[in-house]
């Protein structure tokens, strides 16, 4: 994971009210340091040459409205436009930010919470832990493909945290789904889950079809798609 701070007067007026929100990040074309703004054709954004721009969705980890600084955390892995840009980013690198997209409203009356996801969900889970009342119990389950992805999370007095290693060659979500199947969800528990798109589809079936969890009690979001250098649309 690498944190990149973007700053500038263009961030004036940005407001992020809820944890686990998102911003869309327009990045330069690979190999270029120039940012070309796309145009909306009524269906999608396109660059002047007709190609699609490099836009990625990222969790805004922290925004300082006084300093006009926005911290973005990127998972660094082999390949991927956002990963490569963040890994090479230096002072003066350019990007464009739009948003925020929807966040997650913590229900202060909920008896308990479950936050779960893979490495890409760590920034959002961190925000959720910071927003959760101190007296509310929460179980945190995070799947990691590499041991060094186990990052420090914000302290919460009633949090139980479990880290689950994804076996080599296993599809994303295998370890997380197994952990969720073993979770004891008390009545009324609210669930927030995010990760690879196909993995969260399996998790969605487990929660809604097998456990019969009311849909109003769970938010399940696809953050990325295995085998594709891009991002998935959030889906609740």
C-alpha positions as a Python dict, from the first residue, in 0.01 Angstrom:
ca = {
    (1, 'X'): (0, 0, 0),
    (2, 'X'): (129, 347, -86),
    (3, 'X'): (-21, 679, 18),
    (4, 'X'): (-24, 965, -231),
    (5, 'X'): (-129, 1314, -127),
    (6, 'X'): (-287, 1532, -393),
    (7, 'X'): (-322, 1902, -324),
    (8, 'X'): (-421, 2225, -487),
    (9, 'X'): (-684, 2500, -500),
    (10, 'X'): (-895, 2279, -729),
    (11, 'X'): (-995, 2083, -416),
    (12, 'X'): (-1176, 2387, -277),
    (13, 'X'): (-1535, 2290, -200),
    (14, 'X'): (-1473, 1915, -185),
    (15, 'X'): (-1680, 1765, 96),
    (16, 'X'): (-1659, 1405, 217),
    (17, 'X'): (-1924, 1346, 482),
    (18, 'X'): (-1933, 966, 511),
    (19, 'X'): (-1670, 696, 561),
    (20, 'X'): (-1596, 444, 283),
    (21, 'X'): (-1680, 698, 14),
    (22, 'X'): (-1495, 708, -319),
    (23, 'X'): (-1342, 954, -562),
    (24, 'X'): (-1271, 902, -930),
    (25, 'X'): (-912, 967, -1027),
    (26, 'X'): (-817, 1062, -1382),
    (27, 'X'): (-455, 966, -1450),
    (28, 'X'): (-214, 1048, -1733),
    (29, 'X'): (-179, 792, -2008),
    (30, 'X'): (98, 541, -1919),
    (31, 'X'): (437, 683, -2017),
    (32, 'X'): (309, 1040, -2019),
    (33, 'X'): (324, 1314, -1757),
    (34, 'X'): (54, 1520, -1927),
    (35, 'X'): (-305, 1504, -1813),
    (36, 'X'): (-556, 1526, -2098),
    (37, 'X'): (-913, 1598, -1995),
    (38, 'X'): (-1175, 1378, -2164),
    (39, 'X'): (-1512, 1487, -2301),
    (40, 'X'): (-1848, 1331, -2221),
    (41, 'X'): (-2026, 1207, -2535),
    (42, 'X'): (-2353, 1126, -2362),
    (43, 'X'): (-2254, 770, -2292),
    (44, 'X'): (-1891, 769, -2177),
    (45, 'X'): (-1582, 983, -2137),
    (46, 'X'): (-1346, 983, -2437),
    (47, 'X'): (-1013, 1147, -2512),
    (48, 'X'): (-967, 1359, -2828),
    (49, 'X'): (-822, 1059, -3015),
    (50, 'X'): (-1131, 849, -2933),
    (51, 'X'): (-964, 632, -2668),
    (52, 'X'): (-1098, 586, -2317),
    (53, 'X'): (-919, 776, -2038),
    (54, 'X'): (-750, 608, -1743),
    (55, 'X'): (-1002, 667, -1464),
    (56, 'X'): (-982, 468, -1143),
    (57, 'X'): (-1199, 472, -829),
    (58, 'X'): (-1015, 515, -499),
    (59, 'X'): (-1114, 553, -134),
    (60, 'X'): (-1023, 901, -7),
    (61, 'X'): (-840, 811, 315),
    (62, 'X'): (-829, 1164, 458),
    (63, 'X'): (-916, 1512, 340),
    (64, 'X'): (-788, 1831, 503),
    (65, 'X'): (-1018, 2112, 381),
    (66, 'X'): (-795, 2381, 532),
    (67, 'X'): (-472, 2264, 369),
    (68, 'X'): (-663, 2138, 61),
    (69, 'X'): (-483, 1805, 77),
    (70, 'X'): (-638, 1468, -6),
    (71, 'X'): (-470, 1140, 93),
    (72, 'X'): (-527, 844, -139),
    (73, 'X'): (-407, 489, -61),
    (74, 'X'): (-319, 259, -351),
    (75, 'X'): (-250, -117, -345),
    (76, 'X'): (83, -163, -521),
    (77, 'X'): (95, -477, -736),
    (78, 'X'): (240, -589, -1065),
    (79, 'X'): (76, -398, -1349),
    (80, 'X'): (-222, -171, -1335),
    (81, 'X'): (-238, 195, -1431),
    (82, 'X'): (-320, 324, -1082),
    (83, 'X'): (-62, 103, -913),
    (84, 'X'): (215, 208, -1152),
    (85, 'X'): (121, 576, -1128),
    (86, 'X'): (114, 574, -747),
    (87, 'X'): (440, 379, -722),
    (88, 'X'): (621, 631, -943),
    (89, 'X'): (443, 947, -823),
    (90, 'X'): (667, 1236, -722),
    (91, 'X'): (600, 1595, -623),
    (92, 'X'): (447, 1769, -922),
    (93, 'X'): (276, 1461, -1067),
    (94, 'X'): (-70, 1542, -1199),
    (95, 'X'): (-412, 1382, -1157),
    (96, 'X'): (-773, 1500, -1164),
    (97, 'X'): (-1023, 1417, -891),
    (98, 'X'): (-1402, 1406, -901),
    (99, 'X'): (-1654, 1302, -640),
    (100, 'X'): (-1715, 1197, -381),
    (101, 'X'): (-1918, 886, -454),
    (102, 'X'): (-2147, 728, -198),
    (103, 'X'): (-2014, 639, 143),
    (104, 'X'): (-2158, 424, 421),
    (105, 'X'): (-2375, 569, 696),
    (106, 'X'): (-2305, 406, 1034),
    (107, 'X'): (-2633, 320, 1207),
    (108, 'X'): (-2578, 430, 1570),
    (109, 'X'): (-2861, 201, 1683),
    (110, 'X'): (-2715, -116, 1529),
    (111, 'X'): (-2615, -375, 1793),
    (112, 'X'): (-2299, -490, 1609),
    (113, 'X'): (-2106, -462, 1284),
    (114, 'X'): (-1900, -682, 1055),
    (115, 'X'): (-1646, -516, 825),
    (116, 'X'): (-1480, -745, 571),
    (117, 'X'): (-1275, -720, 254),
    (118, 'X'): (-942, -771, 82),
    (119, 'X'): (-640, -537, 68),
    (120, 'X'): (-827, -284, -144),
    (121, 'X'): (-1084, -242, 133),
    (122, 'X'): (-833, -156, 408),
    (123, 'X'): (-861, 225, 365),
    (124, 'X'): (-1241, 210, 380),
    (125, 'X'): (-1242, -32, 675),
    (126, 'X'): (-1002, 203, 855),
    (127, 'X'): (-1245, 490, 807),
    (128, 'X'): (-1538, 280, 924),
    (129, 'X'): (-1354, 184, 1242),
    (130, 'X'): (-1279, 551, 1309),
    (131, 'X'): (-1647, 640, 1262),
    (132, 'X'): (-1789, 356, 1473),
    (133, 'X'): (-1904, 442, 1828),
    (134, 'X'): (-1661, 311, 2091),
    (135, 'X'): (-1925, 99, 2262),
    (136, 'X'): (-2035, -87, 1946),
    (137, 'X'): (-1882, -433, 1892),
    (138, 'X'): (-1731, -499, 1549),
    (139, 'X'): (-1571, -799, 1384),
    (140, 'X'): (-1314, -721, 1114),
    (141, 'X'): (-1212, -984, 857),
    (142, 'X'): (-947, -905, 595),
    (143, 'X'): (-806, -1134, 326),
    (144, 'X'): (-450, -1068, 207),
    (145, 'X'): (-260, -1221, -82),
    (146, 'X'): (76, -1136, 79),
    (147, 'X'): (181, -1123, 446),
    (148, 'X'): (319, -769, 411),
    (149, 'X'): (-33, -646, 326),
    (150, 'X'): (-127, -674, 694),
    (151, 'X'): (-136, -306, 776),
    (152, 'X'): (-204, -139, 1108),
    (153, 'X'): (-571, -54, 1159),
    (154, 'X'): (-714, 221, 1379),
    (155, 'X'): (-770, 107, 1736),
    (156, 'X'): (-1126, 37, 1840),
    (157, 'X'): (-1201, -80, 2196),
    (158, 'X'): (-1453, -343, 2088),
    (159, 'X'): (-1297, -464, 1762),
    (160, 'X'): (-1196, -823, 1692),
    (161, 'X'): (-964, -840, 1391),
    (162, 'X'): (-884, -1148, 1184),
    (163, 'X'): (-636, -1163, 896),
    (164, 'X'): (-675, -1445, 641),
    (165, 'X'): (-408, -1548, 393),
    (166, 'X'): (-522, -1630, 40),
    (167, 'X'): (-365, -1958, -69),
    (168, 'X'): (-133, -1945, -369),
    (169, 'X'): (-333, -2000, -688),
    (170, 'X'): (-669, -1966, -514),
    (171, 'X'): (-923, -1723, -662),
    (172, 'X'): (-966, -1394, -475),
    (173, 'X'): (-1219, -1417, -197),
    (174, 'X'): (-1173, -1785, -108),
    (175, 'X'): (-1024, -1717, 234),
    (176, 'X'): (-1264, -1431, 304),
    (177, 'X'): (-1573, -1635, 217),
    (178, 'X'): (-1456, -1917, 445),
    (179, 'X'): (-1408, -1668, 727),
    (180, 'X'): (-1753, -1520, 672),
    (181, 'X'): (-1912, -1864, 672),
    (182, 'X'): (-1770, -1914, 1020),
    (183, 'X'): (-1874, -1574, 1152),
    (184, 'X'): (-2139, -1561, 1423),
    (185, 'X'): (-2374, -1282, 1318),
    (186, 'X'): (-2598, -1176, 1603),
    (187, 'X'): (-2948, -1059, 1506),
    (188, 'X'): (-2939, -707, 1371),
    (189, 'X'): (-2569, -710, 1284),
    (190, 'X'): (-2484, -472, 1000),
    (191, 'X'): (-2236, -595, 740),
    (192, 'X'): (-2007, -399, 509),
    (193, 'X'): (-1804, -605, 260),
    (194, 'X'): (-1586, -502, -36),
    (195, 'X'): (-1332, -668, -263),
    (196, 'X'): (-1295, -845, -596),
    (197, 'X'): (-1618, -843, -800),
    (198, 'X'): (-1666, -1219, -845),
    (199, 'X'): (-1570, -1281, -482),
    (200, 'X'): (-1827, -1041, -346),
    (201, 'X'): (-2093, -1201, -568),
    (202, 'X'): (-2026, -1529, -385),
    (203, 'X'): (-2032, -1345, -53),
    (204, 'X'): (-2357, -1174, -149),
    (205, 'X'): (-2518, -1514, -217),
    (206, 'X'): (-2393, -1644, 116),
    (207, 'X'): (-2529, -1350, 314),
    (208, 'X'): (-2861, -1300, 137),
    (209, 'X'): (-2954, -1651, 19),
    (210, 'X'): (-2790, -1886, 266),
    (211, 'X'): (-2800, -1673, 581),
    (212, 'X'): (-3121, -1491, 481),
    (213, 'X'): (-2972, -1163, 595),
    (214, 'X'): (-3209, -873, 521),
    (215, 'X'): (-3065, -670, 236),
    (216, 'X'): (-3104, -349, 434),
    (217, 'X'): (-2849, -483, 682),
    (218, 'X'): (-2562, -535, 434),
    (219, 'X'): (-2363, -332, 185),
    (220, 'X'): (-2156, -549, -52),
    (221, 'X'): (-1935, -369, -303),
    (222, 'X'): (-1717, -483, -590),
    (223, 'X'): (-1395, -281, -598),
    (224, 'X'): (-1203, -452, -879),
    (225, 'X'): (-1213, -742, -1128),
    (226, 'X'): (-959, -1022, -1132),
    (227, 'X'): (-763, -1033, -1458),
    (228, 'X'): (-864, -684, -1567),
    (229, 'X'): (-657, -371, -1520),
    (230, 'X'): (-935, -147, -1401),
    (231, 'X'): (-1195, -110, -1135),
    (232, 'X'): (-1543, -244, -1083),
    (233, 'X'): (-1847, -37, -1007),
    (234, 'X'): (-1953, -30, -645),
    (235, 'X'): (-2258, -247, -592),
    (236, 'X'): (-2475, -271, -282),
}
